[in-house]
């Protein structure tokens, strides 16, 4: 049976793993020492360390206080993109493997949509500004002729 560790303990250990090596690249001997100090099997720590490497962690925990790591915006976008076509069962499994809450994924989706909306609006403003400039240039050239 799989042992479930308290959130506080896992968060503390993940922080230590990040301190040992940037982005989850902790040296081998350090993980062994951490395993002995925390009473967590070495294989579990290696799995957690590999998860840190795979998820693109930048070294901070999410604001919501869960052990879900704060990821780069690129990593969040990739996760949102990957999960878009998943079934509910696949999504649940995937998020558990990464240690990400469903609520975090939802907030990333909203942030991605808002970013896309802002860039679309900015593109429209740039295009309309260019059109106005072209019209103003035409008026000036007609007046001087």
C-alpha positions as a Markdown table, in Angstrom:
| # | Residue | x | y | z |
|---|---|---|---|---|
| 1 | Unk | 0.0 | 0.0 | 0.0 |
| 2 | Unk | 1.2 | 3.5 | -0.9 |
| 3 | Unk | 2.1 | 5.7 | 2.0 |
| 4 | Unk | 0.7 | 9.2 | 2.0 |
| 5 | Unk | 3.0 | 11.8 | 3.6 |
| 6 | Unk | 1.6 | 14.8 | 5.4 |
| 7 | Unk | 1.5 | 17.9 | 3.1 |
| 8 | Unk | 3.7 | 19.9 | 5.5 |
| 9 | Unk | 6.4 | 17.2 | 5.5 |
| 10 | Unk | 6.3 | 16.8 | 1.7 |
| 11 | Unk | 6.5 | 20.5 | 1.3 |
| 12 | Unk | 9.4 | 20.8 | 3.7 |
| 13 | Unk | 11.3 | 18.0 | 1.9 |
| 14 | Unk | 10.6 | 19.5 | -1.6 |
| 15 | Unk | 12.0 | 22.8 | -0.4 |
| 16 | Unk | 15.1 | 21.0 | 0.9 |
| 17 | Unk | 15.5 | 19.2 | -2.4 |
| 18 | Unk | 15.3 | 22.5 | -4.2 |
| 19 | Unk | 17.8 | 24.0 | -1.9 |
| 20 | Unk | 20.2 | 21.1 | -2.5 |
| 21 | Unk | 20.2 | 21.7 | -6.2 |
| 22 | Unk | 18.6 | 24.3 | -8.5 |
| 23 | Unk | 15.6 | 23.0 | -10.3 |
| 24 | Unk | 15.6 | 19.5 | -8.6 |
| 25 | Unk | 19.2 | 18.6 | -9.5 |
| 26 | Unk | 20.2 | 17.5 | -6.0 |
| 27 | Unk | 23.5 | 15.6 | -5.7 |
| 28 | Unk | 23.1 | 11.9 | -4.9 |
| 29 | Unk | 24.7 | 11.9 | -1.4 |
| 30 | Unk | 22.6 | 14.8 | -0.3 |
| 31 | Unk | 19.4 | 12.9 | -1.1 |
| 32 | Unk | 20.6 | 9.9 | 0.9 |
| 33 | Unk | 21.2 | 12.1 | 3.9 |
| 34 | Unk | 17.8 | 13.7 | 3.5 |
| 35 | Unk | 16.2 | 10.3 | 3.3 |
| 36 | Unk | 17.8 | 9.3 | 6.6 |
| 37 | Unk | 17.0 | 12.5 | 8.3 |
| 38 | Unk | 13.3 | 12.5 | 7.3 |
| 39 | Unk | 12.7 | 8.8 | 7.4 |
| 40 | Unk | 11.4 | 8.7 | 3.8 |
| 41 | Unk | 12.6 | 5.9 | 1.5 |
| 42 | Unk | 15.3 | 6.8 | -0.9 |
| 43 | Unk | 13.2 | 5.7 | -3.9 |
| 44 | Unk | 10.4 | 8.1 | -2.9 |
| 45 | Unk | 12.9 | 11.0 | -2.7 |
| 46 | Unk | 14.3 | 10.2 | -6.1 |
| 47 | Unk | 10.8 | 10.1 | -7.5 |
| 48 | Unk | 10.1 | 13.5 | -6.0 |
| 49 | Unk | 13.4 | 14.9 | -7.2 |
| 50 | Unk | 12.7 | 13.6 | -10.8 |
| 51 | Unk | 9.3 | 15.3 | -10.6 |
| 52 | Unk | 11.0 | 18.5 | -9.8 |
| 53 | Unk | 13.2 | 18.2 | -12.8 |
| 54 | Unk | 10.3 | 17.2 | -15.1 |
| 55 | Unk | 7.9 | 19.9 | -14.1 |
| 56 | Unk | 10.3 | 22.8 | -14.7 |
| 57 | Unk | 10.1 | 24.1 | -11.1 |
| 58 | Unk | 11.6 | 27.5 | -10.4 |
| 59 | Unk | 12.0 | 27.0 | -6.7 |
| 60 | Unk | 8.9 | 28.4 | -5.0 |
| 61 | Unk | 5.6 | 26.9 | -3.8 |
| 62 | Unk | 2.3 | 28.1 | -5.0 |
| 63 | Unk | 0.5 | 30.9 | -3.2 |
| 64 | Unk | -2.4 | 28.5 | -2.3 |
| 65 | Unk | 0.0 | 26.7 | 0.1 |
| 66 | Unk | -0.3 | 23.3 | -1.6 |
| 67 | Unk | 2.9 | 21.4 | -2.6 |
| 68 | Unk | 2.2 | 22.2 | -6.2 |
| 69 | Unk | 5.3 | 24.0 | -7.4 |
| 70 | Unk | 5.2 | 27.4 | -9.1 |
| 71 | Unk | 6.2 | 26.6 | -12.7 |
| 72 | Unk | 7.4 | 28.9 | -15.4 |
| 73 | Unk | 4.6 | 30.3 | -17.6 |
| 74 | Unk | 5.9 | 28.2 | -20.5 |
| 75 | Unk | 5.6 | 25.0 | -18.4 |
| 76 | Unk | 2.1 | 26.0 | -17.2 |
| 77 | Unk | 1.0 | 26.6 | -20.9 |
| 78 | Unk | 2.4 | 23.2 | -21.9 |
| 79 | Unk | 0.5 | 21.5 | -19.1 |
| 80 | Unk | -2.8 | 23.3 | -20.0 |
| 81 | Unk | -2.2 | 22.3 | -23.7 |
| 82 | Unk | -1.4 | 18.7 | -22.9 |
| 83 | Unk | -4.5 | 18.3 | -20.6 |
| 84 | Unk | -7.0 | 19.9 | -23.0 |
| 85 | Unk | -7.9 | 16.6 | -24.7 |
| 86 | Unk | -7.6 | 14.3 | -21.6 |
| 87 | Unk | -10.5 | 12.4 | -20.1 |
| 88 | Unk | -11.4 | 13.2 | -16.5 |
| 89 | Unk | -9.7 | 10.0 | -15.3 |
| 90 | Unk | -6.5 | 10.7 | -17.4 |
| 91 | Unk | -6.5 | 14.3 | -16.1 |
| 92 | Unk | -6.8 | 13.2 | -12.5 |
| 93 | Unk | -3.9 | 10.8 | -12.8 |
| 94 | Unk | -1.7 | 13.3 | -14.7 |
| 95 | Unk | -2.3 | 16.0 | -12.1 |
| 96 | Unk | -1.6 | 13.7 | -9.2 |
| 97 | Unk | 1.7 | 12.6 | -10.8 |
| 98 | Unk | 2.8 | 16.2 | -11.1 |
| 99 | Unk | 1.4 | 17.2 | -7.7 |
| 100 | Unk | -0.8 | 19.9 | -9.2 |
| 101 | Unk | -4.3 | 20.8 | -8.0 |
| 102 | Unk | -7.2 | 20.9 | -10.4 |
| 103 | Unk | -7.9 | 24.5 | -9.2 |
| 104 | Unk | -4.4 | 25.5 | -10.2 |
| 105 | Unk | -4.9 | 24.1 | -13.6 |
| 106 | Unk | -8.2 | 26.1 | -14.0 |
| 107 | Unk | -6.5 | 29.3 | -12.9 |
| 108 | Unk | -3.7 | 28.7 | -15.5 |
| 109 | Unk | -6.3 | 28.2 | -18.2 |
| 110 | Unk | -8.0 | 31.5 | -17.3 |
| 111 | Unk | -4.6 | 33.3 | -17.3 |
| 112 | Unk | -3.8 | 31.8 | -20.7 |
| 113 | Unk | -7.1 | 33.0 | -22.1 |
| 114 | Unk | -6.7 | 36.5 | -20.7 |
| 115 | Unk | -3.2 | 36.7 | -22.1 |
| 116 | Unk | -4.5 | 35.7 | -25.5 |
| 117 | Unk | -7.3 | 38.3 | -25.2 |
| 118 | Unk | -4.9 | 41.0 | -24.3 |
| 119 | Unk | -2.5 | 40.2 | -27.2 |
| 120 | Unk | -5.5 | 40.1 | -29.6 |
| 121 | Unk | -6.7 | 43.5 | -28.5 |
| 122 | Unk | -3.2 | 44.9 | -28.7 |
| 123 | Unk | -2.8 | 43.6 | -32.3 |
| 124 | Unk | -6.2 | 45.2 | -33.2 |
| 125 | Unk | -5.0 | 48.6 | -31.8 |
| 126 | Unk | -1.7 | 48.4 | -33.6 |
| 127 | Unk | -3.5 | 47.6 | -36.8 |
| 128 | Unk | -6.1 | 50.4 | -36.4 |
| 129 | Unk | -3.3 | 52.8 | -35.5 |
| 130 | Unk | -1.5 | 51.9 | -38.7 |
| 131 | Unk | -4.6 | 52.4 | -40.7 |
| 132 | Unk | -5.1 | 55.9 | -39.2 |
| 133 | Unk | -1.5 | 56.8 | -40.0 |
| 134 | Unk | -2.0 | 55.7 | -43.6 |
| 135 | Unk | -5.2 | 57.8 | -43.9 |
| 136 | Unk | -3.5 | 60.8 | -42.3 |
| 137 | Unk | -0.6 | 60.4 | -44.8 |
| 138 | Unk | -3.0 | 60.3 | -47.7 |
| 139 | Unk | -4.7 | 63.5 | -46.5 |
| 140 | Unk | -1.4 | 65.3 | -46.3 |
| 141 | Unk | -0.3 | 64.2 | -49.7 |
| 142 | Unk | -3.6 | 65.2 | -51.3 |
| 143 | Unk | -3.4 | 68.6 | -49.6 |
| 144 | Unk | 0.1 | 69.3 | -50.8 |
| 145 | Unk | -0.6 | 68.3 | -54.4 |
